[in-house]
Amino acid sequence: MEIDNIECVSSSDGVEDEEIQSSVSSHNPSVMHHHPHAPHLHQYASSKPHSNIVPSGIAPTSVHELLECPVCTNSMYPPIHQCHNGHTLCSTCKTRVHNRCPTCRQELGDIRCLALEKVAESLELPCKYYSLGCPEIFPYYSKLKHEALCNFRPYNCPYAGSECSVTGDIPYLVAHLRDDHKVDMHTGCTFNHRYVKSNPREVENATWMLTVFHCFGQYFCLHFEAFQLGMAPVYMAFLRFMGDENEARNYSYSLEVGANGRKLIWEGTPRSIRDSHRKVRDSHDGLIIQRNMALFFSGGDRKELKLRVTGRIWKEQQNPDAGVCIPNLCS
C-alpha cells in the first residue's frame, strides 16, 4: 500500500488552528489494505459490562443445544433435517456435508425433524443483543428478522482507509478509532480543514485520514477522498453520523470550498454509519469537486492540491408553536 503524507490544518470551536499530519492511501485493486492494529482486536465488543443474568423467557440450555446446528453452530430454522439415527442439522449445512450426517456419517435422505420444528415454534427468546440494551422478546421464528434490524446491534468500524472488521457499540468504536487508527479527534461543530497533496494528477483513488468531531453529545465522521466518477477524477467530502439513521435525521451539516471569487456549498443530512462508506460515496451524497476545479481553488501553478474545506454541524429543533424545525447552532 502506497502511503503519502498530506497536510491537514484543522480548527474547531474555541481552538486555534493546529497542524496535523495525516496520510492518504492510494487504492490498488490488487492490494488488500489492512490496519496494523486491527488483527489484535476482538471482532465484536461493547463498552457496556456484559450481564450473566438471562432474561425471563429464555428456554433451558438443553433446548438451545437441541436447536444448534452441529456444523455451523447457528440456530436451526425450518426445514430442520435429521438422519435415520435422529441427528439433526440445518438446511444450509445439509448441502455442505454432501448429504452425509456429520455425526454418524449415515446418508441423510430427506427426513425433516417436525417435532423439533414444533418445539422451536413454541419458544420465546430475547434478542441476542439484550446485553447491549435490547429488551425485546420474540417468538423463535421472528427473532432473526428483528435482529437484522435491531437498533442495538453493533456497528461496523467507519474507518475507510483499511479493511477493518472490528464491530462494537459507539463508545467502543470511538476509542478504537482514537487508539488503533489514530484518527484526528476534535470537539466542536465547526471545522476548517486544508487538504494538501503533491502531484495530485498521479492519484486516481485515495482516502485521506478520517476526522471525528464530538458535538451535541454525538460523534460525526468527516471523510475526504479522490476517485473516478465515470471518466472524471473528482474529490468528495461527506459527513457520517455515529448512530442510527433516525437519530442522524436530527442533524444537518454544510461544507464549503472556494477561492478566487468562486465558491461551492453543500448542505445535507449526515448519513448513518449503518450505511457503509462505499455506499455513501457511490450515492454521491456529499460535496463533489471536479479535480480541475479543486486545483483552481488551490491557486498557484495547479500542480499541488491545497484545498481548504470549511463546514459546520447543527441540530434541527422542533418549534412546538409553529410545528417546524429550526436550526440549533452551537456557539
Protein Blocks (a to p, Z undefined) as FASTA:
>chain_A
ZZdddddddddehiacdddddddddddfkbccddfklmmpcfbdcfbdcdfbdcehiacf
klmmmmpcfklopacdddddddfkopacdfklmmmnoopafklopafbjadcfklmmmmm
mpccddfklmnopabdcdfklmmmmmmmockbccddfbfkbccfbdcdfklmmmmmmmmn
opacdedjbdcdddddehkllpmbdcdddddddeehiacddddddddehjaccddddddd
eddfklmmmpccdddddeehiacddddddddfkbcfklmmmnopacdddfklmmmmngpn
olaccdddddddddddddfknopacddddZZ
